[in-house]
Amino acid sequence: MLEACLERLPPTLARLFLMREWLALSPAEVCKEPAIKPTNLYLQLHRAPLSLQQCLKVQWFIRAP
């Protein structure tokens, strides 16, 4: 279900989240590829878990039998 929710995120947001959380890249490394500033990265990394949480709540917990 987590993968399905990740696919619902905007592609850039999903990529940033995966690079930071799953690949454990440093913020400086994550900022290099999309050429974003660290403040923008932190904002995006704040939004991603909130979106994933909402998706999981609706798609998994509410639909559970």
mmCIF file of the N, C-alpha and C atoms, coordinates in Angstrom:
data_MODEL
# 
_entry.id   MODEL 
# 
loop_
_atom_site.group_PDB 
_atom_site.id 
_atom_site.type_symbol 
_atom_site.label_atom_id 
_atom_site.label_alt_id 
_atom_site.label_comp_id 
_atom_site.label_asym_id 
_atom_site.label_entity_id 
_atom_site.label_seq_id 
_atom_site.pdbx_PDB_ins_code 
_atom_site.Cartn_x 
_atom_site.Cartn_y 
_atom_site.Cartn_z 
_atom_site.occupancy 
_atom_site.B_iso_or_equiv 
_atom_site.pdbx_formal_charge 
_atom_site.auth_seq_id 
_atom_site.auth_comp_id 
_atom_site.auth_asym_id 
_atom_site.auth_atom_id 
_atom_site.pdbx_PDB_model_num 
ATOM 1   N N  . MET A 1 1  ? 0.824   -1.187 0.000  1.00 0.00 ? 1  MET A N  1 
ATOM 2   C CA . MET A 1 1  ? 0.000   0.000  0.000  1.00 0.00 ? 1  MET A CA 1 
ATOM 3   C C  . MET A 1 1  ? 0.873   1.258  0.000  1.00 0.00 ? 1  MET A C  1 
ATOM 4   N N  . LEU A 1 2  ? 2.019   1.169  0.678  1.00 0.00 ? 2  LEU A N  1 
ATOM 5   C CA . LEU A 1 2  ? 2.916   2.316  0.712  1.00 0.00 ? 2  LEU A CA 1 
ATOM 6   C C  . LEU A 1 2  ? 3.394   2.660  -0.701 1.00 0.00 ? 2  LEU A C  1 
ATOM 7   N N  . GLU A 1 3  ? 3.720   1.659  -1.486 1.00 0.00 ? 3  GLU A N  1 
ATOM 8   C CA . GLU A 1 3  ? 4.147   1.906  -2.867 1.00 0.00 ? 3  GLU A CA 1 
ATOM 9   C C  . GLU A 1 3  ? 3.033   2.567  -3.669 1.00 0.00 ? 3  GLU A C  1 
ATOM 10  N N  . ALA A 1 4  ? 1.813   2.128  -3.483 1.00 0.00 ? 4  ALA A N  1 
ATOM 11  C CA . ALA A 1 4  ? 0.689   2.729  -4.193 1.00 0.00 ? 4  ALA A CA 1 
ATOM 12  C C  . ALA A 1 4  ? 0.529   4.191  -3.790 1.00 0.00 ? 4  ALA A C  1 
ATOM 13  N N  . CYS A 1 5  ? 0.707   4.488  -2.518 1.00 0.00 ? 5  CYS A N  1 
ATOM 14  C CA . CYS A 1 5  ? 0.600   5.879  -2.061 1.00 0.00 ? 5  CYS A CA 1 
ATOM 15  C C  . CYS A 1 5  ? 1.767   6.713  -2.581 1.00 0.00 ? 5  CYS A C  1 
ATOM 16  N N  . LEU A 1 6  ? 2.952   6.127  -2.659 1.00 0.00 ? 6  LEU A N  1 
ATOM 17  C CA . LEU A 1 6  ? 4.092   6.850  -3.220 1.00 0.00 ? 6  LEU A CA 1 
ATOM 18  C C  . LEU A 1 6  ? 3.851   7.218  -4.679 1.00 0.00 ? 6  LEU A C  1 
ATOM 19  N N  . GLU A 1 7  ? 3.207   6.327  -5.404 1.00 0.00 ? 7  GLU A N  1 
ATOM 20  C CA . GLU A 1 7  ? 2.907   6.589  -6.816 1.00 0.00 ? 7  GLU A CA 1 
ATOM 21  C C  . GLU A 1 7  ? 1.908   7.728  -6.984 1.00 0.00 ? 7  GLU A C  1 
ATOM 22  N N  . ARG A 1 8  ? 1.138   7.996  -5.965 1.00 0.00 ? 8  ARG A N  1 
ATOM 23  C CA . ARG A 1 8  ? 0.155   9.090  -6.030 1.00 0.00 ? 8  ARG A CA 1 
ATOM 24  C C  . ARG A 1 8  ? 0.769   10.448 -5.742 1.00 0.00 ? 8  ARG A C  1 
ATOM 25  N N  . LEU A 1 9  ? 1.962   10.455 -5.165 1.00 0.00 ? 9  LEU A N  1 
ATOM 26  C CA . LEU A 1 9  ? 2.653   11.721 -4.922 1.00 0.00 ? 9  LEU A CA 1 
ATOM 27  C C  . LEU A 1 9  ? 3.135   12.303 -6.252 1.00 0.00 ? 9  LEU A C  1 
ATOM 28  N N  . PRO A 1 10 ? 3.299   13.610 -6.319 1.00 0.00 ? 10 PRO A N  1 
ATOM 29  C CA . PRO A 1 10 ? 3.935   14.183 -7.509 1.00 0.00 ? 10 PRO A CA 1 
ATOM 30  C C  . PRO A 1 10 ? 5.319   13.541 -7.680 1.00 0.00 ? 10 PRO A C  1 
ATOM 31  N N  . PRO A 1 11 ? 5.734   13.273 -8.911 1.00 0.00 ? 11 PRO A N  1 
ATOM 32  C CA . PRO A 1 11 ? 6.994   12.553 -9.141 1.00 0.00 ? 11 PRO A CA 1 
ATOM 33  C C  . PRO A 1 11 ? 8.209   13.161 -8.452 1.00 0.00 ? 11 PRO A C  1 
ATOM 34  N N  . THR A 1 12 ? 8.340   14.469 -8.484 1.00 0.00 ? 12 THR A N  1 
ATOM 35  C CA . THR A 1 12 ? 9.498   15.096 -7.852 1.00 0.00 ? 12 THR A CA 1 
ATOM 36  C C  . THR A 1 12 ? 9.462   14.894 -6.345 1.00 0.00 ? 12 THR A C  1 
ATOM 37  N N  . LEU A 1 13 ? 8.316   15.043 -5.750 1.00 0.00 ? 13 LEU A N  1 
ATOM 38  C CA . LEU A 1 13 ? 8.171   14.860 -4.313 1.00 0.00 ? 13 LEU A CA 1 
ATOM 39  C C  . LEU A 1 13 ? 8.494   13.421 -3.915 1.00 0.00 ? 13 LEU A C  1 
ATOM 40  N N  . ALA A 1 14 ? 7.992   12.470 -4.662 1.00 0.00 ? 14 ALA A N  1 
ATOM 41  C CA . ALA A 1 14 ? 8.273   11.063 -4.377 1.00 0.00 ? 14 ALA A CA 1 
ATOM 42  C C  . ALA A 1 14 ? 9.766   10.777 -4.496 1.00 0.00 ? 14 ALA A C  1 
ATOM 43  N N  . ARG A 1 15 ? 10.403  11.322 -5.526 1.00 0.00 ? 15 ARG A N  1 
ATOM 44  C CA . ARG A 1 15 ? 11.833  11.093 -5.731 1.00 0.00 ? 15 ARG A CA 1 
ATOM 45  C C  . ARG A 1 15 ? 12.652  11.674 -4.576 1.00 0.00 ? 15 ARG A C  1 
ATOM 46  N N  . LEU A 1 16 ? 12.333  12.890 -4.153 1.00 0.00 ? 16 LEU A N  1 
ATOM 47  C CA . LEU A 1 16 ? 13.049  13.505 -3.045 1.00 0.00 ? 16 LEU A CA 1 
ATOM 48  C C  . LEU A 1 16 ? 12.874  12.694 -1.763 1.00 0.00 ? 16 LEU A C  1 
ATOM 49  N N  . PHE A 1 17 ? 11.665  12.270 -1.519 1.00 0.00 ? 17 PHE A N  1 
ATOM 50  C CA . PHE A 1 17 ? 11.379  11.482 -0.326 1.00 0.00 ? 17 PHE A CA 1 
ATOM 51  C C  . PHE A 1 17 ? 12.161  10.172 -0.333 1.00 0.00 ? 17 PHE A C  1 
ATOM 52  N N  . LEU A 1 18 ? 12.164  9.482  -1.453 1.00 0.00 ? 18 LEU A N  1 
ATOM 53  C CA . LEU A 1 18 ? 12.884  8.211  -1.551 1.00 0.00 ? 18 LEU A CA 1 
ATOM 54  C C  . LEU A 1 18 ? 14.384  8.402  -1.413 1.00 0.00 ? 18 LEU A C  1 
ATOM 55  N N  . MET A 1 19 ? 14.904  9.453  -2.034 1.00 0.00 ? 19 MET A N  1 
ATOM 56  C CA . MET A 1 19 ? 16.340  9.706  -1.945 1.00 0.00 ? 19 MET A CA 1 
ATOM 57  C C  . MET A 1 19 ? 16.761  9.953  -0.502 1.00 0.00 ? 19 MET A C  1 
ATOM 58  N N  . ARG A 1 20 ? 15.976  10.691 0.220  1.00 0.00 ? 20 ARG A N  1 
ATOM 59  C CA . ARG A 1 20 ? 16.335  11.048 1.594  1.00 0.00 ? 20 ARG A CA 1 
ATOM 60  C C  . ARG A 1 20 ? 16.036  9.924  2.580  1.00 0.00 ? 20 ARG A C  1 
ATOM 61  N N  . GLU A 1 21 ? 14.847  9.356  2.515  1.00 0.00 ? 21 GLU A N  1 
ATOM 62  C CA . GLU A 1 21 ? 14.414  8.400  3.532  1.00 0.00 ? 21 GLU A CA 1 
ATOM 63  C C  . GLU A 1 21 ? 14.839  6.972  3.257  1.00 0.00 ? 21 GLU A C  1 
ATOM 64  N N  . TRP A 1 22 ? 14.780  6.521  2.001  1.00 0.00 ? 22 TRP A N  1 
ATOM 65  C CA . TRP A 1 22 ? 15.101  5.130  1.706  1.00 0.00 ? 22 TRP A CA 1 
ATOM 66  C C  . TRP A 1 22 ? 16.562  4.941  1.310  1.00 0.00 ? 22 TRP A C  1 
ATOM 67  N N  . LEU A 1 23 ? 17.100  5.878  0.570  1.00 0.00 ? 23 LEU A N  1 
ATOM 68  C CA . LEU A 1 23 ? 18.508  5.772  0.177  1.00 0.00 ? 23 LEU A CA 1 
ATOM 69  C C  . LEU A 1 23 ? 19.431  6.412  1.206  1.00 0.00 ? 23 LEU A C  1 
ATOM 70  N N  . ALA A 1 24 ? 18.866  7.137  2.158  1.00 0.00 ? 24 ALA A N  1 
ATOM 71  C CA . ALA A 1 24 ? 19.601  7.788  3.240  1.00 0.00 ? 24 ALA A CA 1 
ATOM 72  C C  . ALA A 1 24 ? 20.696  8.725  2.730  1.00 0.00 ? 24 ALA A C  1 
ATOM 73  N N  . LEU A 1 25 ? 20.402  9.432  1.642  1.00 0.00 ? 25 LEU A N  1 
ATOM 74  C CA . LEU A 1 25 ? 21.344  10.419 1.140  1.00 0.00 ? 25 LEU A CA 1 
ATOM 75  C C  . LEU A 1 25 ? 21.294  11.662 2.021  1.00 0.00 ? 25 LEU A C  1 
ATOM 76  N N  . SER A 1 26 ? 22.393  12.354 2.091  1.00 0.00 ? 26 SER A N  1 
ATOM 77  C CA . SER A 1 26 ? 22.427  13.583 2.876  1.00 0.00 ? 26 SER A CA 1 
ATOM 78  C C  . SER A 1 26 ? 21.594  14.655 2.176  1.00 0.00 ? 26 SER A C  1 
ATOM 79  N N  . PRO A 1 27 ? 21.151  15.655 2.903  1.00 0.00 ? 27 PRO A N  1 
ATOM 80  C CA . PRO A 1 27 ? 20.397  16.735 2.260  1.00 0.00 ? 27 PRO A CA 1 
ATOM 81  C C  . PRO A 1 27 ? 21.179  17.397 1.123  1.00 0.00 ? 27 PRO A C  1 
ATOM 82  N N  . ALA A 1 28 ? 22.483  17.556 1.295  1.00 0.00 ? 28 ALA A N  1 
ATOM 83  C CA . ALA A 1 28 ? 23.295  18.155 0.229  1.00 0.00 ? 28 ALA A CA 1 
ATOM 84  C C  . ALA A 1 28 ? 23.281  17.300 -1.029 1.00 0.00 ? 28 ALA A C  1 
ATOM 85  N N  . GLU A 1 29 ? 23.332  15.984 -0.858 1.00 0.00 ? 29 GLU A N  1 
ATOM 86  C CA . GLU A 1 29 ? 23.296  15.084 -2.022 1.00 0.00 ? 29 GLU A CA 1 
ATOM 87  C C  . GLU A 1 29 ? 21.933  15.123 -2.705 1.00 0.00 ? 29 GLU A C  1 
ATOM 88  N N  . VAL A 1 30 ? 20.888  15.170 -1.912 1.00 0.00 ? 30 VAL A N  1 
ATOM 89  C CA . VAL A 1 30 ? 19.536  15.199 -2.473 1.00 0.00 ? 30 VAL A CA 1 
ATOM 90  C C  . VAL A 1 30 ? 19.306  16.489 -3.253 1.00 0.00 ? 30 VAL A C  1 
ATOM 91  N N  . CYS A 1 31 ? 19.842  17.587 -2.778 1.00 0.00 ? 31 CYS A N  1 
ATOM 92  C CA . CYS A 1 31 ? 19.639  18.891 -3.429 1.00 0.00 ? 31 CYS A CA 1 
ATOM 93  C C  . CYS A 1 31 ? 20.381  19.019 -4.757 1.00 0.00 ? 31 CYS A C  1 
ATOM 94  N N  . LYS A 1 32 ? 21.417  18.223 -4.954 1.00 0.00 ? 32 LYS A N  1 
ATOM 95  C CA . LYS A 1 32 ? 22.236  18.354 -6.166 1.00 0.00 ? 32 LYS A CA 1 
ATOM 96  C C  . LYS A 1 32 ? 21.461  18.038 -7.446 1.00 0.00 ? 32 LYS A C  1 
ATOM 97  N N  . GLU A 1 33 ? 20.828  16.887 -7.496 1.00 0.00 ? 33 GLU A N  1 
ATOM 98  C CA . GLU A 1 33 ? 20.197  16.451 -8.748 1.00 0.00 ? 33 GLU A CA 1 
ATOM 99  C C  . GLU A 1 33 ? 19.080  17.377 -9.226 1.00 0.00 ? 33 GLU A C  1 
ATOM 100 N N  . PRO A 1 34 ? 18.095  17.666 -8.380 1.00 0.00 ? 34 PRO A N  1 
ATOM 101 C CA . PRO A 1 34 ? 17.045  18.566 -8.878 1.00 0.00 ? 34 PRO A CA 1 
ATOM 102 C C  . PRO A 1 34 ? 17.424  20.039 -8.784 1.00 0.00 ? 34 PRO A C  1 
ATOM 103 N N  . ALA A 1 35 ? 18.631  20.311 -8.267 1.00 0.00 ? 35 ALA A N  1 
ATOM 104 C CA . ALA A 1 35 ? 19.129  21.689 -8.120 1.00 0.00 ? 35 ALA A CA 1 
ATOM 105 C C  . ALA A 1 35 ? 18.149  22.560 -7.337 1.00 0.00 ? 35 ALA A C  1 
ATOM 106 N N  . ILE A 1 36 ? 17.826  22.086 -6.131 1.00 0.00 ? 36 ILE A N  1 
ATOM 107 C CA . ILE A 1 36 ? 16.949  22.861 -5.258 1.00 0.00 ? 36 ILE A CA 1 
ATOM 108 C C  . ILE A 1 36 ? 17.730  23.322 -4.038 1.00 0.00 ? 36 ILE A C  1 
ATOM 109 N N  . LYS A 1 37 ? 17.220  24.317 -3.378 1.00 0.00 ? 37 LYS A N  1 
ATOM 110 C CA . LYS A 1 37 ? 17.853  24.841 -2.177 1.00 0.00 ? 37 LYS A CA 1 
ATOM 111 C C  . LYS A 1 37 ? 17.434  23.991 -0.977 1.00 0.00 ? 37 LYS A C  1 
ATOM 112 N N  . PRO A 1 38 ? 18.278  23.933 0.036  1.00 0.00 ? 38 PRO A N  1 
ATOM 113 C CA . PRO A 1 38 ? 17.938  23.131 1.221  1.00 0.00 ? 38 PRO A CA 1 
ATOM 114 C C  . PRO A 1 38 ? 16.615  23.524 1.873  1.00 0.00 ? 38 PRO A C  1 
ATOM 115 N N  . THR A 1 39 ? 16.285  24.808 1.887  1.00 0.00 ? 39 THR A N  1 
ATOM 116 C CA . THR A 1 39 ? 15.013  25.201 2.507  1.00 0.00 ? 39 THR A CA 1 
ATOM 117 C C  . THR A 1 39 ? 13.828  24.615 1.741  1.00 0.00 ? 39 THR A C  1 
ATOM 118 N N  . ASN A 1 40 ? 13.935  24.562 0.427  1.00 0.00 ? 40 ASN A N  1 
ATOM 119 C CA . ASN A 1 40 ? 12.877  23.950 -0.380 1.00 0.00 ? 40 ASN A CA 1 
ATOM 120 C C  . ASN A 1 40 ? 12.826  22.449 -0.133 1.00 0.00 ? 40 ASN A C  1 
ATOM 121 N N  . LEU A 1 41 ? 13.984  21.832 0.001  1.00 0.00 ? 41 LEU A N  1 
ATOM 122 C CA . LEU A 1 41 ? 14.026  20.397 0.279  1.00 0.00 ? 41 LEU A CA 1 
ATOM 123 C C  . LEU A 1 41 ? 13.297  20.093 1.582  1.00 0.00 ? 41 LEU A C  1 
ATOM 124 N N  . TYR A 1 42 ? 13.597  20.856 2.636  1.00 0.00 ? 42 TYR A N  1 
ATOM 125 C CA . TYR A 1 42 ? 12.964  20.594 3.924  1.00 0.00 ? 42 TYR A CA 1 
ATOM 126 C C  . TYR A 1 42 ? 11.455  20.799 3.867  1.00 0.00 ? 42 TYR A C  1 
ATOM 127 N N  . LEU A 1 43 ? 11.013  21.754 3.097  1.00 0.00 ? 43 LEU A N  1 
ATOM 128 C CA . LEU A 1 43 ? 9.578   21.958 2.926  1.00 0.00 ? 43 LEU A CA 1 
ATOM 129 C C  . LEU A 1 43 ? 8.957   20.754 2.226  1.00 0.00 ? 43 LEU A C  1 
ATOM 130 N N  . GLN A 1 44 ? 9.600   20.290 1.170  1.00 0.00 ? 44 GLN A N  1 
ATOM 131 C CA . GLN A 1 44 ? 9.092   19.131 0.436  1.00 0.00 ? 44 GLN A CA 1 
ATOM 132 C C  . GLN A 1 44 ? 9.104   17.879 1.321  1.00 0.00 ? 44 GLN A C  1 
ATOM 133 N N  . LEU A 1 45 ? 10.183  17.716 2.095  1.00 0.00 ? 45 LEU A N  1 
ATOM 134 C CA . LEU A 1 45 ? 10.271  16.548 2.965  1.00 0.00 ? 45 LEU A CA 1 
ATOM 135 C C  . LEU A 1 45 ? 9.282   16.627 4.128  1.00 0.00 ? 45 LEU A C  1 
ATOM 136 N N  . HIS A 1 46 ? 8.790   17.795 4.409  1.00 0.00 ? 46 HIS A N  1 
ATOM 137 C CA . HIS A 1 46 ? 7.729   17.935 5.407  1.00 0.00 ? 46 HIS A CA 1 
ATOM 138 C C  . HIS A 1 46 ? 6.379   17.531 4.801  1.00 0.00 ? 46 HIS A C  1 
ATOM 139 N N  . ARG A 1 47 ? 6.179   17.875 3.564  1.00 0.00 ? 47 ARG A N  1 
ATOM 140 C CA . ARG A 1 47 ? 4.898   17.592 2.901  1.00 0.00 ? 47 ARG A CA 1 
ATOM 141 C C  . ARG A 1 47 ? 4.722   16.120 2.547  1.00 0.00 ? 47 ARG A C  1 
ATOM 142 N N  . ALA A 1 48 ? 5.793   15.462 2.148  1.00 0.00 ? 48 ALA A N  1 
ATOM 143 C CA . ALA A 1 48 ? 5.689   14.073 1.686  1.00 0.00 ? 48 ALA A CA 1 
ATOM 144 C C  . ALA A 1 48 ? 5.085   13.146 2.738  1.00 0.00 ? 48 ALA A C  1 
ATOM 145 N N  . PRO A 1 49 ? 5.604   13.118 3.960  1.00 0.00 ? 49 PRO A N  1 
ATOM 146 C CA . PRO A 1 49 ? 5.003   12.216 4.947  1.00 0.00 ? 49 PRO A CA 1 
ATOM 147 C C  . PRO A 1 49 ? 3.554   12.554 5.279  1.00 0.00 ? 49 PRO A C  1 
ATOM 148 N N  . LEU A 1 50 ? 3.222   13.820 5.241  1.00 0.00 ? 50 LEU A N  1 
ATOM 149 C CA . LEU A 1 50 ? 1.830   14.195 5.499  1.00 0.00 ? 50 LEU A CA 1 
ATOM 150 C C  . LEU A 1 50 ? 0.915   13.639 4.412  1.00 0.00 ? 50 LEU A C  1 
ATOM 151 N N  . SER A 1 51 ? 1.350   13.740 3.176  1.00 0.00 ? 51 SER A N  1 
ATOM 152 C CA . SER A 1 51 ? 0.563   13.199 2.065  1.00 0.00 ? 51 SER A CA 1 
ATOM 153 C C  . SER A 1 51 ? 0.481   11.680 2.147  1.00 0.00 ? 51 SER A C  1 
ATOM 154 N N  . LEU A 1 52 ? 1.597   11.038 2.471  1.00 0.00 ? 52 LEU A N  1 
ATOM 155 C CA . LEU A 1 52 ? 1.596   9.585  2.603  1.00 0.00 ? 52 LEU A CA 1 
ATOM 156 C C  . LEU A 1 52 ? 0.709   9.139  3.757  1.00 0.00 ? 52 LEU A C  1 
ATOM 157 N N  . GLN A 1 53 ? 0.767   9.860  4.853  1.00 0.00 ? 53 GLN A N  1 
ATOM 158 C CA . GLN A 1 53 ? -0.072  9.531  6.000  1.00 0.00 ? 53 GLN A CA 1 
ATOM 159 C C  . GLN A 1 53 ? -1.552  9.604  5.634  1.00 0.00 ? 53 GLN A C  1 
ATOM 160 N N  . GLN A 1 54 ? -1.935  10.649 4.942  1.00 0.00 ? 54 GLN A N  1 
ATOM 161 C CA . GLN A 1 54 ? -3.330  10.804 4.544  1.00 0.00 ? 54 GLN A CA 1 
ATOM 162 C C  . GLN A 1 54 ? -3.753  9.690  3.599  1.00 0.00 ? 54 GLN A C  1 
ATOM 163 N N  . CYS A 1 55 ? -2.904  9.374  2.633  1.00 0.00 ? 55 CYS A N  1 
ATOM 164 C CA . CYS A 1 55 ? -3.215  8.312  1.674  1.00 0.00 ? 55 CYS A CA 1 
ATOM 165 C C  . CYS A 1 55 ? -3.353  6.969  2.392  1.00 0.00 ? 55 CYS A C  1 
ATOM 166 N N  . LEU A 1 56 ? -2.414  6.663  3.269  1.00 0.00 ? 56 LEU A N  1 
ATOM 167 C CA . LEU A 1 56 ? -2.478  5.390  3.988  1.00 0.00 ? 56 LEU A CA 1 
ATOM 168 C C  . LEU A 1 56 ? -3.711  5.313  4.879  1.00 0.00 ? 56 LEU A C  1 
ATOM 169 N N  . LYS A 1 57 ? -4.055  6.413  5.495  1.00 0.00 ? 57 LYS A N  1 
ATOM 170 C CA . LYS A 1 57 ? -5.240  6.431  6.353  1.00 0.00 ? 57 LYS A CA 1 
ATOM 171 C C  . LYS A 1 57 ? -6.486  6.098  5.544  1.00 0.00 ? 57 LYS A C  1 
ATOM 172 N N  . VAL A 1 58 ? -6.606  6.709  4.400  1.00 0.00 ? 58 VAL A N  1 
ATOM 173 C CA . VAL A 1 58 ? -7.798  6.507  3.565  1.00 0.00 ? 58 VAL A CA 1 
ATOM 174 C C  . VAL A 1 58 ? -7.767  5.148  2.871  1.00 0.00 ? 58 VAL A C  1 
ATOM 175 N N  . GLN A 1 59 ? -6.650  4.806  2.273  1.00 0.00 ? 59 GLN A N  1 
ATOM 176 C CA . GLN A 1 59 ? -6.578  3.609  1.439  1.00 0.00 ? 59 GLN A CA 1 
ATOM 177 C C  . GLN A 1 59 ? -6.405  2.313  2.232  1.00 0.00 ? 59 GLN A C  1 
ATOM 178 N N  . TRP A 1 60 ? -5.789  2.392  3.370  1.00 0.00 ? 60 TRP A N  1 
ATOM 179 C CA . TRP A 1 60 ? -5.485  1.164  4.081  1.00 0.00 ? 60 TRP A CA 1 
ATOM 180 C C  . TRP A 1 60 ? -6.342  1.006  5.327  1.00 0.00 ? 60 TRP A C  1 
ATOM 181 N N  . PHE A 1 61 ? -6.275  1.970  6.219  1.00 0.00 ? 61 PHE A N  1 
ATOM 182 C CA . PHE A 1 61 ? -6.933  1.799  7.504  1.00 0.00 ? 61 PHE A CA 1 
ATOM 183 C C  . PHE A 1 61 ? -8.445  1.901  7.413  1.00 0.00 ? 61 PHE A C  1 
ATOM 184 N N  . ILE A 1 62 ? -8.948  2.814  6.612  1.00 0.00 ? 62 ILE A N  1 
ATOM 185 C CA . ILE A 1 62 ? -10.398 2.966  6.506  1.00 0.00 ? 62 ILE A CA 1 
ATOM 186 C C  . ILE A 1 62 ? -11.013 1.839  5.704  1.00 0.00 ? 62 ILE A C  1 
ATOM 187 N N  . ARG A 1 63 ? -10.304 1.349  4.688  1.00 0.00 ? 63 ARG A N  1 
ATOM 188 C CA . ARG A 1 63 ? -10.835 0.263  3.854  1.00 0.00 ? 63 ARG A CA 1 
ATOM 189 C C  . ARG A 1 63 ? -10.643 -1.104 4.466  1.00 0.00 ? 63 ARG A C  1 
ATOM 190 N N  . ALA A 1 64 ? -9.864  -1.240 5.513  1.00 0.00 ? 64 ALA A N  1 
ATOM 191 C CA . ALA A 1 64 ? -9.593  -2.538 6.105  1.00 0.00 ? 64 ALA A CA 1 
ATOM 192 C C  . ALA A 1 64 ? -10.907 -3.173 6.582  1.00 0.00 ? 64 ALA A C  1 
ATOM 193 N N  . PRO A 1 65 ? -11.075 -4.465 6.312  1.00 0.00 ? 65 PRO A N  1 
ATOM 194 C CA . PRO A 1 65 ? -12.325 -5.141 6.717  1.00 0.00 ? 65 PRO A CA 1 
ATOM 195 C C  . PRO A 1 65 ? -12.449 -5.315 8.199  1.00 0.00 ? 65 PRO A C  1 
# 
